[in-house]
Amino acid sequence: MAKHLNIMGTRGVPANHGGYETFAAHLAPYLLKQGWSVTVYCQADDGVDGLIDDWNGVERIHFVPRSQGALGTMQFDARTVRHVLKRPGIDLVLGYNTACFNILQRLRGRKVAMNMDGIEWQRAKWSYPAKAWFFLNELVGTNLANVPIADHPEIARHLQSRSLRSIVTIPYGADAVEDAPVAPLAQFGLEPDRYLIVIGRPVPENSILEVITAFSRRPRGMKLLVLGKFGDDPYQQACRAAASNEVIFPGAIFNAAVVQPLRFHARAYVHGHTVGGTNPSLCEALGAGNAVIAHDNRFNRWVAGSDQLYFADVMSCEAVIEQALHNDARLAVARAGARARHAEAFTWDRILSDYETLLEGML
């Protein structure tokens, strides 16, 4: 079989949206250097439907779904499946949310690797019908794919309990950031080492309300920067209502040239995620040498390691915020531990090499 990979399930490259796009933007050029050819399917909001172009030697195929939101994503996934049936190579599907569609690939004898992401059906934001859909697709994906991939040992353990196949564990990666410009901080009224940063969707399972409440209980003399898209959702309104005047809501920012300096110069990164595996933002915080304040659960403990600060509720969150703001010695331990943990497990060289080994074994 020719060394060709089709990457499916992302918004496309270059990365302008999230973790899967960033991963694809690293994996595709890496494989090119190893002698592979790579196609990435791209979901476009407008433009020429079916357009094929080139991005740094990577073939991109663009489809424009007729609808927006989740329905549009499903339309996009269905079209990529139909299209890839005529293509050479191995298929890497990022996410299992429409794994039922990928049955067609297996019926045609195609080899499919599938990154199973987190436990999507456990997220509080979904309705019961949506949870049922995700639960079904998790079962299908983990048994359908030739190689199901987990990005965290706890996700692998969860999947293995319902899969007839062996689960491969490969975590997410992040760049090591040794320096970043200070200038992007000015537009938010921030100074280096004088603020905490939160990056994540404002949904209950990410503990945004608990973090804001804990921080806002008293004047801090520092800022809390909360990156995320806040609208009229009741939970998001509650987050705003709980915030003191030291909390800043700049919206969702995807420009790495802005986000990276904001993360790098923060006194600590706050990670309230309770559901999921190796979260990209947490990996990126480790790569930036951030001290981490994280929700205390099996996912975050494995990723961030024992040197970080953990909380279980508002009271314990306030306690560790106090430590982060005022205990420089404790902060130094956390920052050194972050860099050590990143170098140990989450460098791109290691992650991409593991993926290449897996794909080579599927040829």
ABEGO torsion letter per residue (X at the ends): XBBBBBBBGBAEOBBAABAAAAAAAAAAAAAAAAGBBBBBBBBBABEBBGBBBBBGGBBBBBBBBABBEAAAAAAAAAAAAAAAAABBEBBBBBEAAAAAAAAAAAAAGBBBBBBAEBBAAABAABBAAAAAAAAAAAAAAAAABABBBBABAAAAAAAAAABABBBBBBBBBBBBBABBBAAAAAAAGBBBGABBBBBEBBBAAAGAAAAAAAAAABBAGBBBBBBEBBBABAAAAAAAAABBAABBBAEBBABAAAAAAAAAABABBBBABABEBBBAAAAAAAAAGBBBBBBBBAAAAAAAEAABBBBABAAAAAAAAAAAAABAAAAAAAAAAAAAAAAAAABAAAAAAAAAAAAAAAX
